[in-house]
Amino acid sequence: MSESREKRTAKRGAEPQMAWKETGGSASNYILEVKDLKQHFPIQRGLFQRVVGHVKAVDGVSFYLREQEVLGIVGESGCGKTTTGRSILRLYEPTSGEVLYRRADGSQVDVTKIGKAEMMHLRREMRMIFQDPFSSLNPRLTVRDIIGEPLIIHKVARGNEMAKRVEELMNSVGLDPAYMGRYPHEFSGGQRQRIGLARTLALNPRLIIADEPVSALDVSVQAQVLNLLQDIKERMGLTIIFIAHDLSVVEHICDRIAVMYLGKIVEMADSDELLRRPLHPYTEALVSAVPPADPDIHVNRIILEGDVPSPVNPPSGCVFHPRCLYAKDVCKQEEPELRELKPEHFVSCHLAEEIELVGIGA
């Protein structure tokens, strides 16, 4: 990849390390603070669509994001990663919680409490790359219209000015501007994802939520898109939330990683720290699934028993205890808090100090 983990670690070492507290004021270098975010979808049944329960897709997620940082959110399918990203941008209206965004002028706004007009203006600074490059592009529009649509909606450019801007954007993501009159079905998956990236960059955003941008692509194409995203991030000074389920992808591009399970963040730390010294049993299981670079290295793969519990009726206590290899009675009875066990290393586990887990390179 274009930037090594060691280089990113050295760069972060020059920054003042500040402990993050839920009750504290906003740090000056935080562009985003998410506090106790919940997204519960109602379950309706019967002729009168009576609410009989809720799907707790996101259930009390809290994290922070520094300026020009890449935060990875990982976990199994259905853990709430995508819903978290969509709730931050209010593509889903959050059930409760705070999403504090610091604008370019230094003012802070709670995204969950502003009106539609202000949210519309804010969408110029906060953009999203959608997961599926095949369904996220309108098949009836040309590339010129797809990339230029945000410019028209936000009244930034029209006509020849828009076409010129589209040409610049296509060049920036490695696409030939001569193809702007073509339709999405005429492109490969990697090219479609580049079109989606160009559309996201059209309004010069400050924060991008990338929802599994490479999961539908071949491995060779994944590397191209990741390198492109890293290059654009450095060039434009972007801040990125990178949602994925593959730790081997996340470790190359992310400064920090947050691990989600059943709608909750169970561990969050610097990428190297989390992968080499995990503190949560679920993180250890995810790390064990990452194939080593050396084929002669044997890894003891941890196979979790049972299925992921239903978010409609999550288990009591720790949500991971039914599948945890180390669970004790306290895990079944009390829900652990997300606490800072080491500097900048947060974990939600009663037994984090007692058990010794295995990470990459152990």
SEZA-641819 format. One record per residue: x, y, z of N, C-alpha, C in turn; residue in one letter. Coordinates in steps of 0.2 Angstrom, whole numbers, plus 5000, padded with zeros to 4 digits. Atoms other than C-alpha are relative to their C-alpha. Example, Ala and Ser with C-alpha at 12.3 -4.5 7.8 and 13.67 -1.06 7.14 Angstrom:
2
500449945000506249785039500450065000a499649944999506849955036499650055003s
// end
This chain:
362
500449945000500050005000500450065000m499649945001500550184998500350035006s499749984994500950215016500049955005e499950054995501650095029499750015007s500349994993500850065046500550045005r499549974996502550115054500050084999e500049935002502550285045499450035003k500649974997500750315051500150015007r500050004992501150275069500550055002t499649954998502650385069499750074999a500449945001501550525062499650025006k500549994994500250505076500450015006r499649994994501650495089500250075001g499949934999501950685086499450045002a500649964997500150725091500049995007e500250014993499650755109499549955001p500550064998498850595116499550035005q500549984996497250645124499549955002m500550054998496150525134499350034999a500749985002494350535128499649985005w500550024995493050545140499350024998k500749995002491150535137499850075003e500349944997490850685149500450064999t499649945001492250795144499850044994g500249965005492150935132500349984993g499850025007492550925113500750015000s499349995001494450905109500050044994a500049965005494951035097500249964993s499850035007495650905084499549944999n500550055002494050795084499650034995y500549985005493050815069499349975001i500650044998491750695075500049975006l500050034994491150635091499349965000e500650045000489750495092499949985007v500150024993488950475109499449965001k500650044998487750335114499550004994d500550015006487050315096499649945000l500550065000485550205095499650004994k500450015005484650145080499549945000q500450064999483150035084499450004995h500650005005481949985070499449965002f500650034997480149945075499849944995p500350065003479449775071499250015000i500849995000477549795065499749944998q500450055002476249665064499350015000r500750005000474449635061499750064995g500349965005473149735051500150075002l499949934998473449895061500850025001f499349995000475349875060500250025007q499849984993475549875079500749985001r499350014999477349885085500149955006v500050064995477749715094500849995002v499350004998479649745096500550044996g499549965004481249825089500649964999h499450025002482749775080500650055002v499549964997484249845090500650004996k499550005005485349875075500750035002a499549974996486449995084499850025007v500350004993486349995103500550035004d499549964996487450135111500750004998g499349995003488950165100500350065002v499749944999490150295105500849994998s499349995002491850345097500150074998f499849935002492850495092500449994993y499650015007493750535075500450075000l499649945001495150655073500150034993r500049975006495450775059500649964996e499650035004496250685044500249935002q499950074998496150515052499649954997e500450065003495550345045499849955006v500350054995494450245057499749944997l500350055002494050075053499549975004g500550034996492449995059499949934997i500050065003492449805057499549955004v500550054996491349655062499749954995g500450045005490249515055499550034997e500649975004488849545043499450005005s500650004995487349605053500250035006g499849974994488349685067499850075001c500249935000487749865063500550054997g499549965003489249935054499750054995k500349965005488250005039499550045003t500549964996486850065050500350055004t499749944996488050165061500250054995t499849955005488750245045499450044997g500649975003487050285038499650045005r500449964995486350345055500450075001s499649944999487850465057499850064994i500249965005487350545040499350025000l500749995000485550535044499649984994r500450045005485050425030499549965003l500550034995484250335044499950055006y500149964994483450445058500249975006e499850044994484350395074499550005005p500550004995483250335088500250055006t499849964995484350425101500850014999s499349995000486150485104500250074997g499749945002487250625099500549994994e499550005005488250655083500350074999v499849934999489350805086500650014994l499549995005490250865070500350075000y499649944999491551005070500150034992r500049975007491351115054500650034999r499349975002492751195044500150075004a499949934997492451365053500149995008d499950024993492651275070499449995004g500650014996490851275076499849935000s500350074999490051115082499350005000q500750015001488351045077499949935002v500350064999487350905083499649984994d500350025006486850815067499349975001v500650034999485450725075499450055002t500549954998484550895080499950054995k500149945005484651005065499549994995i500550015005483351035052500249984994g499850035007483250975034500450054996k499749955004483851135027500850015002a499349994997485451145038500349934998e499850065002485650955035500250004993m499849995008485650985016500650034999m499349975001487051105018500649965003h499450044997488050995029500249944996l499850065004487950855016500650024995r499449985004489250955006500649985003r499350024996490550915020500049935002e500050074998489950745024499749954995m500250045006489850615010500149935001r500050074999489650425008500249974994m499950055005490350294997499649945001i500550064999489050154995500449944998f499750065000489449974996500049974993q500150035006488849904980500150044994d499949965006489549984964499549994994p500450025005488249894954499350035001f500749984999486649954962500050085003s500049934997487250124969500050054994s500049955006487350204951499449994996l500750005004485750244942500249984993n499850025006485850144926499750044994p500349965005484850274916500450064999r499749945000486050414919500749984997l499350015002487750434910500550025006t499549984995489350454920500050085001v500049924999489350644917499450025004r500649984996487550654925500149975007d499950034994488050534939500450045005i499549964996489550634945499850075000i500349934999488750804941499450015004g500649994996487150774950500150045007e499949964994487850834967500150074999p499949935002488450994958499450044999l500649975001486751024952499550015006i500550004994485750984968500250065004i499849954995486851094978500250074997h499949945003486951234965500750025000k499349985000488751234963500250014993v499849995007488951214944499549974995a500450035005487951184928500350014993r499749995007488251164909500749994999g499350015002489951184903500550005006n499650004993490651224921499949935003e500050064997489951064927500449944996m499650055004490650964913500850005001a499349994999492351034916500249975007k499950024993492250994935499949924999r500150075001491650814930500749974997v499450025003493150794919500650005005e499549994995494350854933499949945005e500150054995493550724945500249934997l499950065003493650584932500849995000m499350005000495550624930500349985007n499850014993495750624949500049935002s500150074998495150444951500249954995v499750055005496050374936499549984994g500550025005494550374923500150054994l500049965006494650434905499450044999d500649965001493550584903499649994994p500350025006493150524886499449965001a500650054999491950394894499550045004y500549974996490850524903499350004996m500750015003489450494890499849935000g500250074999489450304894499549995006r500450024995488250214905500349955005y499750054995488650114921500149934998p500050075002488349944913500649994995h499450005005489849984901500750005004e499450004996491049984915500149945004f499850054996491949854926499850025007s500149984993491649844945500450055003g499549954997493249934949499950074997g500149935003492850074937499350035002q500649984997491050084944500250035007r499949984994491750104961500450075000q499649945002492950244954499550064999r500649955002491350334947499750025007i500349984994490550324964500550045005g499549964996492150394972500050074997l500049945003492150534960499450045002a500649974998490350574964500050035007r499949984993490750574982500550065001t499549954999492250694980499850074996l500249955004491250814969499950075003a500149944996490850934983500550025005l499449994996492550934991499849995007n500250014993491950855007500649995005p499550014994492950845024500049935003r500150064997492250685030499649954995l500350055004491850525020499949945004i500150074997491050365026500049954994i499950055005491650225015499749935002a500350064997490450075017500249944995d499750065003491449925012500150014992e499949985007492050004996500349954995p499750055004493049854990499849935001v500350074999492049704996499849964994s500350035006491249674979500549994995a499550005005492849684970500549945000l499550055000494249564965500650025004d499449984995495849564976500450054996v499549965004496949644962499650075000s500449935000495549784960500050035007v500049974993495449804979500650045001q499449964998497249854980500050074996a500049945004497049984966499550055003q500549954997495450064974500350025007v499849984994496250064991500650055000l499549955001497850144985499850074997n500249945002496850274976499650045005l500349964995495850314991500550035005l499549984995497350325002500450074997q499749945003498150444989499650065000d500549945000496550554988500050035007i500049984993496550555007500550055002k499449964998498250625008500050074996e500049945004498050744994499550055002r500649954998496350825000500050015007m500049994993496650805018499349975003g500750034998495050695021500149965006l500150044994494450615036499549944998t500450065003493750435033499849955006i500350064996492650305042500049954995i499950065005493150145033499649945003f500450054997491850015036500249934996i499850065003492349835032499949945004a500150064996492249655037500749965000h499450035001494049605032500650045003d499449974996495449645044500650014996l499449995004496749615031500050064996s500149945004496049755021500150075005v500149944995495749875036500750025003v499349994997497549855043500450054996e499549965005498349935028499850074999h500249935002497350095027499850045006i500349964994496650135045500550015005c499549984994497550225059499749975006d500350034994496350155072499449954997r500550055002495050015072499549995006i500550014995493449995081499649934998a500450075002492649815082499350005003v500850004998490749795082499849935001m500350065000489749655088499350015003y500750004998487849645089499850075002l500249934999487649835088500450045005g499649964995488949885100500849994998k499350005000490849925100500349975006i499750044994491749795110500850025001v499349994999493549855107500250064994e499749945005494450015099500750025002m499349984998496250055098500450014993a499549995006497750095086500049944996d500150065004497749975072500549955002s499550054998499449895076499949975007d500250034993498949885095499549955000e500550054999497349805092500149934996l499950065004497949675079500549965004l499450044997499549625089499849995007r500150014993498849645107499250015001r500749994999496949615106499849995008p500350004993495949635123499349965001l500750035000494249565118500049934996h500050075003493949375114499750004993p500350005007492949425098500550034996y499549975004494349535092500649944998t499550055000495549385095499849954994e500350045005494349275084500150034993a500049975006494349395070500750014997l499350005002496249415070500249944998v499850065002496449235069499849984993s500250025007495549225053500450044994a499649975005496849345044500549954998v499550055003497949235033500750045001p499349974999499849265037500350014993p499649995006500949335024500549944998a499550065001502149185026499649945000d500450065000501249025020500349945005p499750054995502448925032499850015007d500249994993501749005047499349975001i500750034999500348905055499750045005h500449964996498949005063499449955003v500650034997497748925076499450044999n500649975001496148975069499449995005r500550004995494749015082499350004997i500750015003493048945076499550015006i500549994995491649025086499449964999l500650055000490248905091499450045000e500649975000488448945088499950064995g500149955005487649085078500050075004d500149934997487549275081499350015003v500649994997486149315093499650054996p500449955004484649405086500050075003s500149934997484649595088499350025003p500649994997482849585092499949985007v500050024993483149495108500749985002n499350014998485049515113500049975006p499950034993485749415127500150055006p499949954995485849485144500850005002s499349994999487549545151500450014994g499649985006488949545138499749964994c500450035006488149515121500449954997v499650055003489649405116500049945004f499950064995489549285131499849934997h500250075002488549145122500549974996p499650025004489949125110500850005002r499349984997491449175121500349935003c499750064998492749035125500250015008l499849994993493149125142499550035004y500649974996491449175148499949975007a500250024993491049175167499350025002k500649984998489549205177499850074999d500049935000489849385178499850034993v500249985007489749395159499349994998c500750015001488049325159499550055003k500449964996487349445172500150084999q499949935000488149615170500350024993e499849975006488449715154500650045001e499449964999490249775153500050074996p499949945003490649955149500650014996e499549995004491750015136500550055004l499649964996493250075146500750004997r499349995002495050135143500549965004e499650044996496149995149500750024999l499349975001497750065141499950064996k500149935004498050235133499849994993p500350005007496950255118499749934998e500250075001496450065120499449995004h500650014997494650045124499749934999f500350075000493749875128499449995004v500650024997492149805133500049935002s499950074998492549655143500249995007c499950004993492449605161500749965002h499450044998493949485160500650024996l499449985005495149595149500750005004a499450004997496449605163500249935002e499850074998496349415167500249964995e499950045006496449335150500650024996i499549985005497949335138499849974993e500250025007497449335120500650014995l499550015005498449305104499850044994v500149955006498649435090500549984995g499650015006499549445074500750005002i499350004999501449405075500149975007g499850034994501249315092500449944999a
// end
